[in-house]
Amino acid sequence: MQLPEITDETMKAGLVSTKAYCMIVLKKTDKFVRPAVDAIVWEHGRRNFALRAAGLMPIVCPVPGGVSIAGFCVLNTEQDEARRLMDDDPGIKAGIFEYEIHNIRSFPGDRLPG
């Protein structure tokens, strides 16, 4: 695949359109033992659907399998609100997940390809 050529002017114009977001890295704790946690994970997923429907979590990416990272998401909030939202998550409250917040910038309207 041949990549398009991007000029300095194209980059400058694009960079001024970026916006601040928060990236969440969700990690499993030692308390994450299946199938005991399945009901909590289900409610965590339900909450993610609600955050997505409200426009607060436009991108959510669960990581399947036995790895220690449970998922990534982008929150359309500032860090204080991101922390409040995450602290209210059923999986965080139950101690089966922990998280890291990273301030990021991206392009409003970007989305995963269909």
Protein Blocks (a to p, Z undefined) as FASTA:
>chain_A
ZZddddfklmmmmmmmpccdddddddddfklccfklmmmmmmmmmmmmmmmmnopambcc
ddedjbfbfbdcdddbdfklmmmmmmmpmklmnopaccddddddddehiacdZZ
